Amino acid sequence: MTTRVLTGITTSGTPHLGNYVGAVRPAIDASRAADTESFYFLADLHSLIKAQDPARTQRSTLEIAATWLAAGLEPDKVWFYRQSDIPEIPELTWLLTCVAGKGILNRAHAYKAAVDRNLAEGQDADAGITAGLFMYPVLMAADILLFNAHQVPVGRDQIQHIEMARDFGQRFNHVYGGEYFTLPEALIDDHVATLPGLDGRKMSKSYGNTIPLFASPAELKKLIFSILTDSRAPGQAKDTEGSALFQLYQAFATAEQTQAFARAYAEGIGWGDAKQQVFERIEREIAPLRERYQALVARPAEIEAILRDGAQRLRARYATPFLRQLRDAVGLRDLSSVTTVAVQATAKAALPVFKQYRHTDGRFYFKLSDAHGKVLVQSQGFDSPRDAGQQVAVLKNADSPEQLQSSAWALQVPTDQVLAALAALRQAATQV
């Protein structure tokens, strides 16, 4: 069985070393597995929630697309696309919005954090909070469910979004009575490195402590040498535990190289020498990627063509046919089909009809009437509804004058009219 794995990165900034080590590198490695169908997208619609600088959004999209390609992503072997090039994603977002529980959205981490900040500052709970931030989990669910992804690699702080996607998909399946969506699983890899930033905290644009992935060698060296260290002098043993320098080195080194660096710490390596080794180790891996990245960024039209081609093929293969199915499921259908339904309904209404009933004498009867209510056959009385039903079944199957002769009922019109009515009923039954 092929496993569909979907990964997205928001186009709201310049890629940094933490993005590369924590998302890009492991995702590209995983995409080469023979039993995996990989989806990689630039989440530019998501970026609008925070970034409202059009030029920056465009630049970030270019930089991140070039990063994936420079790092080794092969667009002819995976699905590589820009979120906004798939119009089925926002359309599915609306379909999911109509089944998503507001109570669940109220509990989304990002929304709750924004509300808590407002309350702590004495402001209205929803001050400055857009509907985009509130509905962010539904858009993310659409990203995942449109392609029925089996797994979504996320950090532990993102597990809630996968749980919400499962909830919305399950709810849609239940409301519309089908197994339309595969319910995704969060793929947590505790071995993927989380890089520290310049101040020792997790490397994040939010903290302003990042090291740009494709900084020039001179800038990279300057930033690494600015990393905070303690005051232990050369010759004094140093701890690897909690050392931002050591963690950066480890993320780019082999196990043997890491062990050698740990021994150097124990032997009292000077911080300047340690920083130089970290710089050299990172530069060795990043330099060839940087060269490819710069060449790609210089040819934005080529990247645009790659993204548009990926989206066009993906829409034809998955998104458009699936959305057509979902539209039909919810009733957004071609109105020309209504004519057929109306004709069928009219034809059904014009058919003769059997009616079983209980008379005031306590006995059970049936009659066959035409479309205008004229009685064609009237039964005698029966002691139970079961007996009456059995005779109805016998009469329905009558297809000759001889079979119409019975003491259980009396014909009210000529035999040929009754036979014609019964034939019409049998024909209608075969067309249902």
C-alpha positions as CSV (number, residue, x, y, z in Angstrom):
1,M,0.0,0.0,0.0
2,T,1.2,3.5,-0.9
3,T,1.3,6.0,2.0
4,R,0.4,9.6,1.2
5,V,2.5,12.0,3.2
6,L,1.7,15.8,3.0
7,T,4.0,18.6,4.2
8,G,3.6,22.3,3.9
9,I,5.6,25.3,4.9
10,T,4.2,28.8,5.3
11,T,5.6,31.5,3.0
12,S,6.0,34.2,5.7
13,G,9.7,34.6,5.9
14,T,13.2,33.7,4.9
15,P,14.1,30.0,5.4
16,H,16.5,29.4,8.3
17,L,18.7,26.6,9.5
18,G,15.9,25.4,11.8
19,N,13.5,25.0,8.9
20,Y,16.1,23.1,7.0
21,V,17.1,20.6,9.7
22,G,13.6,20.3,11.2
23,A,11.4,20.1,8.1
24,V,13.1,20.3,4.7
25,R,15.9,17.8,5.0
26,P,13.9,15.0,6.7
27,A,11.0,15.5,4.4
28,I,13.1,15.2,1.3
29,D,14.8,12.1,2.7
30,A,11.4,10.5,3.4
31,S,10.1,11.3,-0.1
32,R,12.6,8.9,-1.6
33,A,10.9,5.9,0.0
34,A,9.4,3.5,-2.6
35,D,6.1,3.1,-0.9
36,T,5.4,6.8,-0.3
37,E,3.5,9.4,-2.4
38,S,4.7,12.8,-1.2
39,F,2.9,16.1,-1.3
40,Y,4.9,19.3,-0.7
41,F,3.2,22.7,-0.9
42,L,3.9,26.4,-0.3
43,A,1.2,27.5,2.2
44,D,0.8,31.0,0.8
45,L,-2.9,31.3,1.8
46,H,-1.9,30.6,5.4
47,S,0.7,33.3,5.3
48,L,-1.9,36.0,4.7
49,I,-3.1,35.5,8.3
50,K,0.0,37.1,9.6
51,A,1.9,38.7,6.8
52,Q,0.0,41.5,4.9
53,D,3.0,42.8,2.9
54,P,2.4,41.7,-0.7
55,A,6.0,42.1,-1.8
56,R,7.2,40.1,1.1
57,T,4.7,37.3,0.5
58,Q,5.8,37.0,-3.1
59,R,9.5,37.1,-2.1
60,S,9.1,34.5,0.6
61,T,7.2,32.2,-1.8
62,L,10.2,32.4,-4.3
63,E,12.7,31.8,-1.5
64,I,11.0,28.8,0.0
65,A,10.3,27.2,-3.4
66,A,14.0,27.6,-4.3
67,T,15.0,26.2,-1.0
68,W,13.1,23.0,-1.5
69,L,14.5,22.6,-5.0
70,A,18.0,23.4,-4.0
71,A,17.8,20.9,-1.1
72,G,17.1,18.1,-3.6
73,L,13.3,18.0,-4.1
74,E,12.5,16.3,-7.4
75,P,9.3,17.8,-8.7
76,D,8.9,15.1,-11.3
77,K,8.8,12.4,-8.6
78,V,6.6,14.2,-6.0
79,W,3.7,16.6,-5.9
80,F,5.2,20.1,-5.5
81,Y,2.7,23.0,-5.7
82,R,1.6,26.3,-4.4
83,Q,-1.5,26.3,-2.2
84,S,-3.2,29.2,-4.0
85,D,-2.9,27.4,-7.3
86,I,-5.4,24.8,-6.2
87,P,-8.8,26.5,-6.1
88,E,-10.4,23.3,-4.8
89,I,-8.7,24.0,-1.5
90,P,-10.6,27.1,-0.5
91,E,-13.8,25.6,-1.9
92,L,-13.3,22.5,0.3
93,T,-12.6,24.9,3.2
94,W,-16.1,26.2,2.9
95,L,-17.7,22.7,2.7
96,L,-15.8,21.8,5.9
97,T,-16.7,25.1,7.5
98,C,-20.3,24.1,7.2
99,V,-19.8,21.0,9.3
100,A,-17.0,22.2,11.6
101,G,-18.0,22.8,15.2
102,K,-17.4,26.3,16.5
103,G,-16.7,24.9,19.9
104,I,-13.8,23.0,18.5
105,L,-12.4,26.1,16.8
106,N,-12.8,28.0,20.1
107,R,-10.2,25.6,21.6
108,A,-7.6,26.1,18.8
109,H,-4.2,26.9,20.4
110,A,-3.4,29.9,18.3
111,Y,-6.8,31.5,18.8
112,K,-6.8,30.8,22.5
113,A,-3.3,32.3,22.9
114,A,-4.4,35.5,21.1
115,V,-7.5,35.8,23.3
116,D,-5.4,35.2,26.4
117,R,-3.0,37.9,25.4
118,N,-5.9,40.4,24.9
119,L,-7.4,39.6,28.3
120,A,-4.0,39.9,30.0
121,E,-3.6,43.4,28.5
122,G,-7.1,44.4,29.6
123,Q,-8.5,44.4,26.0
124,D,-11.6,42.9,24.5
125,A,-11.1,39.1,24.1
126,D,-11.3,39.3,20.3
127,A,-9.5,42.6,19.7
128,G,-7.4,42.4,16.6
129,I,-8.2,38.8,15.9
130,T,-9.3,38.1,12.4
131,A,-11.6,35.4,11.1
132,G,-8.6,34.1,9.2
133,L,-6.8,33.2,12.4
134,F,-10.0,31.7,13.8
135,M,-10.6,29.6,10.7
136,Y,-7.0,28.6,10.2
137,P,-7.6,25.0,11.3
138,V,-10.3,24.5,8.7
139,L,-8.0,25.7,5.9
140,M,-5.3,23.3,7.2
141,A,-7.9,20.5,7.3
142,A,-8.7,21.2,3.6
143,D,-5.1,21.0,2.7
144,I,-4.9,17.6,4.1
145,L,-8.3,16.1,3.3
146,L,-8.4,17.2,-0.3
147,F,-5.7,14.7,-1.1
148,N,-6.7,12.1,1.6
149,A,-3.3,12.2,3.1
150,H,-2.5,9.3,5.5
151,Q,0.3,11.0,7.4
152,V,1.2,14.6,8.1
153,P,4.7,15.2,9.7
154,V,4.2,17.8,12.5
155,G,5.7,18.9,15.7
156,R,4.0,18.0,18.9
157,D,2.6,21.6,19.1
158,Q,0.7,20.9,15.8
159,I,-1.0,17.6,16.8
160,Q,-4.2,19.5,17.6
161,H,-4.6,20.6,14.0
162,I,-4.4,17.0,12.7
163,E,-7.0,16.0,15.3
164,M,-9.3,18.8,14.1
165,A,-8.8,17.7,10.5
166,R,-9.9,14.2,11.5
167,D,-12.9,15.6,13.3
168,F,-14.1,17.7,10.4
169,G,-13.5,14.8,7.9
170,Q,-15.4,12.4,10.1
171,R,-18.3,14.8,10.6
172,F,-18.6,15.3,6.8
173,N,-18.6,11.6,6.3
174,H,-21.3,11.2,8.8
175,V,-23.5,14.0,7.6
176,Y,-23.4,13.0,4.0
177,G,-23.4,9.3,4.5
178,G,-20.2,8.2,2.8
179,E,-16.5,7.4,3.3
180,Y,-15.3,10.5,1.4
181,F,-12.3,11.4,3.5
182,T,-9.4,9.3,4.9
183,L,-8.7,10.4,8.4
184,P,-5.1,11.5,8.7
185,E,-2.5,10.6,11.3
186,A,0.0,13.0,12.8
187,L,3.6,11.7,12.1
188,I,5.8,12.7,15.0
189,D,9.5,12.1,14.6
190,D,11.2,12.7,18.0
191,H,14.6,12.2,16.4
192,V,14.3,15.3,14.1
193,A,16.5,18.0,15.5
194,T,15.1,21.2,17.0
195,L,17.8,23.8,16.5
196,P,18.6,26.5,19.1
197,G,18.7,30.1,17.9
198,L,21.3,32.7,18.6
199,D,20.0,33.3,22.1
200,G,19.7,29.6,23.0
201,R,15.9,29.4,22.6
202,K,14.3,27.4,19.8
203,M,15.2,29.0,16.5
204,S,12.1,30.8,15.3
205,K,11.2,33.9,13.3
206,S,8.9,34.8,16.3
207,Y,12.0,35.2,18.5
208,G,14.1,37.0,15.9
209,N,17.0,34.6,16.7
210,T,17.3,32.8,13.4
211,I,20.3,32.1,11.1
212,P,19.2,32.4,7.5
213,L,19.7,29.1,5.7
214,F,21.5,30.7,2.7
215,A,23.4,33.5,4.5
216,S,26.7,34.3,2.8
217,P,29.8,32.5,4.4
218,A,30.8,35.8,6.0
219,E,27.4,36.4,7.5
220,L,27.0,32.8,8.6
221,K,30.3,32.9,10.4
222,K,29.5,36.3,12.0
223,L,26.1,34.9,13.3
224,I,27.6,31.7,14.6
225,F,30.4,33.6,16.5
226,S,27.6,35.8,18.1
227,I,26.0,32.8,19.8
228,L,25.9,33.2,23.5
229,T,28.3,31.0,25.5
230,D,29.4,30.9,29.1
231,S,32.6,32.4,30.6
232,R,34.7,29.2,30.8
233,A,38.2,29.8,29.4
234,P,40.2,27.6,27.1
235,G,41.4,24.5,28.9
236,Q,38.3,24.3,31.1
237,A,36.0,21.4,30.4
238,K,32.7,22.4,28.9
239,D,29.2,20.8,29.0
240,T,27.6,19.6,25.9
241,E,24.2,19.5,27.7
242,G,22.3,22.6,26.8
243,S,25.1,24.0,24.6
244,A,23.6,25.7,21.5
245,L,26.9,25.4,19.7
246,F,27.0,21.6,20.3
247,Q,23.4,21.1,19.2
248,L,24.1,23.0,15.9
249,Y,27.2,21.0,15.2
250,Q,25.4,17.7,16.0
251,A,22.6,18.5,13.5
252,F,25.1,18.6,10.6
253,A,27.6,16.0,11.7
254,T,27.9,12.2,11.7
255,A,27.8,10.2,14.9
256,E,31.6,9.9,14.9
257,Q,32.2,13.6,14.3
258,T,29.8,14.4,17.1
259,Q,31.7,12.1,19.5
260,A,34.9,13.8,18.6
261,F,33.4,17.2,19.2
262,A,32.1,16.0,22.6
263,R,35.6,14.9,23.5
264,A,36.9,18.4,22.5
265,Y,34.4,19.9,24.9
266,A,35.6,17.7,27.7
267,E,39.2,18.6,27.0
268,G,38.4,22.3,27.2
269,I,38.3,23.5,23.7
270,G,38.1,27.3,23.5
271,W,34.9,28.9,22.5
272,G,36.4,30.6,19.4
273,D,37.8,27.2,18.2
274,A,34.4,25.6,18.9
275,K,32.5,28.2,16.9
276,Q,35.0,27.9,14.0
277,Q,34.4,24.1,13.9
278,V,30.6,24.7,13.9
279,F,30.9,27.2,11.1
280,E,33.0,24.9,9.0
281,R,30.7,21.9,9.6
282,I,27.6,23.8,8.6
283,E,29.2,25.6,5.6
284,R,30.4,22.2,4.2
285,E,26.8,21.0,3.9
286,I,25.2,24.3,3.0
287,A,27.7,25.7,0.4
288,P,26.6,23.5,-2.5
289,L,22.9,24.1,-1.7
290,R,23.5,27.8,-1.5
291,E,25.0,27.8,-5.0
292,R,22.0,25.9,-6.4
293,Y,19.6,28.2,-4.5
294,Q,21.2,31.4,-5.9
295,A,21.0,30.0,-9.4
296,L,17.3,29.2,-8.9
297,V,16.3,32.5,-7.4
298,A,17.9,34.2,-10.4
299,R,15.4,32.4,-12.6
300,P,12.0,33.0,-11.0
301,A,10.1,32.2,-14.2
302,E,11.4,28.6,-14.1
303,I,10.2,28.2,-10.5
304,E,6.9,29.6,-11.5
305,A,6.6,27.1,-14.3
306,I,7.5,24.2,-12.0
307,L,4.8,25.2,-9.5
308,R,2.1,25.8,-12.0
309,D,2.9,22.5,-13.7
310,G,2.7,20.7,-10.4
311,A,-0.7,22.3,-9.5
312,Q,-2.1,21.6,-13.0
313,R,-1.2,17.9,-12.9
314,L,-2.4,17.5,-9.3
315,R,-5.7,19.1,-10.0
316,A,-6.3,16.9,-13.0
317,R,-5.3,13.8,-11.0
318,Y,-6.9,14.4,-7.7
319,A,-8.4,17.7,-6.7
320,T,-10.9,18.4,-9.5
321,P,-12.5,15.0,-9.7
322,F,-12.7,14.7,-6.0
323,L,-14.2,18.1,-5.5
324,R,-16.8,17.2,-8.2
325,Q,-17.7,14.2,-6.1
326,L,-18.0,16.3,-2.9
327,R,-20.1,18.9,-4.6
328,D,-22.5,16.2,-5.7
329,A,-22.5,14.8,-2.2
330,V,-23.7,18.1,-0.6
331,G,-26.2,18.8,-3.4
332,L,-24.3,21.3,-5.5
333,R,-25.5,19.6,-8.7
334,D,-26.2,20.1,-12.3
335,L,-29.8,21.3,-12.5
336,S,-30.5,19.5,-15.7
337,S,-30.8,16.3,-13.6
338,V,-33.8,17.9,-11.9
339,T,-35.9,17.4,-15.1
340,T,-35.3,13.7,-15.0
341,V,-36.3,13.5,-11.4
342,A,-39.5,15.5,-12.0
343,V,-40.5,13.3,-14.9
344,Q,-39.9,10.2,-12.8
345,A,-41.9,11.7,-10.0
346,T,-44.8,12.5,-12.3
347,A,-44.7,9.1,-13.8
348,K,-44.8,7.6,-10.4
349,A,-47.8,9.7,-9.4
350,A,-49.7,8.6,-12.6
351,L,-49.4,4.9,-11.7
352,P,-52.2,2.8,-10.3
353,V,-51.9,2.2,-6.5
354,F,-52.8,-0.5,-4.1
355,K,-54.2,0.6,-0.7
356,Q,-54.7,-1.7,2.3
357,Y,-57.0,-0.6,5.1
358,R,-59.2,-1.7,8.0
359,H,-62.9,-1.2,7.7
360,T,-65.4,-0.3,10.5
361,D,-66.4,-3.9,10.6
362,G,-63.0,-4.7,12.0
363,R,-61.9,-6.7,8.9
364,F,-59.0,-5.9,6.5
365,Y,-59.4,-5.0,2.9
366,F,-57.4,-3.8,-0.1
367,K,-58.2,-2.1,-3.4
368,L,-56.5,-1.2,-6.6
369,S,-57.2,2.3,-7.9
370,D,-56.1,4.1,-11.0
371,A,-54.2,7.4,-10.9
372,H,-57.5,9.3,-10.6
373,G,-58.7,7.3,-7.7
374,K,-61.2,5.1,-9.7
375,V,-61.4,1.7,-8.1
376,L,-60.3,-1.1,-10.4
377,V,-60.4,-4.1,-8.0
378,Q,-62.1,-4.3,-4.6
379,S,-61.2,-7.1,-2.2
380,Q,-63.4,-9.0,0.3
381,G,-62.7,-8.7,4.0
382,F,-59.9,-10.7,5.7
383,D,-59.4,-11.6,9.3
384,S,-55.8,-10.2,9.4
385,P,-53.6,-7.7,7.5
386,R,-51.3,-10.6,6.7
387,D,-54.0,-12.5,4.8
388,A,-54.9,-9.3,2.9
389,G,-51.2,-8.7,2.0
390,Q,-50.8,-12.2,0.7
391,Q,-53.7,-11.7,-1.7
392,V,-52.2,-8.3,-2.9
393,A,-49.0,-10.2,-3.8
394,V,-51.0,-12.8,-5.8
395,L,-52.9,-10.1,-7.6
396,K,-49.8,-8.1,-8.5
397,N,-48.4,-11.1,-10.3
398,A,-51.5,-11.8,-12.3
399,D,-50.9,-11.4,-16.0
400,S,-53.9,-13.3,-17.6
401,P,-57.7,-13.1,-17.4
402,E,-57.7,-16.6,-15.8
403,Q,-55.4,-15.4,-13.0
404,L,-57.8,-12.5,-12.2
405,Q,-60.6,-14.9,-11.4
406,S,-60.7,-15.2,-7.6
407,S,-63.2,-15.2,-4.8
408,A,-60.7,-13.0,-2.8
409,W,-61.6,-9.9,-4.9
410,A,-64.1,-8.5,-7.4
411,L,-63.2,-6.6,-10.6
412,Q,-64.9,-3.2,-10.9
413,V,-63.8,-2.6,-14.6
414,P,-63.2,-4.9,-17.6
415,T,-60.3,-7.4,-17.3
416,D,-58.1,-5.7,-19.9
417,Q,-58.0,-2.5,-17.9
418,V,-56.9,-4.3,-14.7
419,L,-54.2,-6.2,-16.6
420,A,-52.9,-3.0,-18.1
421,A,-52.8,-1.4,-14.6
422,L,-50.9,-4.4,-13.2
423,A,-48.4,-4.4,-16.1
424,A,-47.7,-0.7,-15.6
425,L,-46.9,-1.3,-11.9
426,R,-44.6,-4.2,-12.7
427,Q,-42.7,-2.1,-15.4
428,A,-42.3,0.8,-13.0
429,A,-40.9,-1.6,-10.3
430,T,-38.2,-2.8,-12.7
431,Q,-37.0,0.8,-13.4
432,V,-36.5,1.7,-9.7
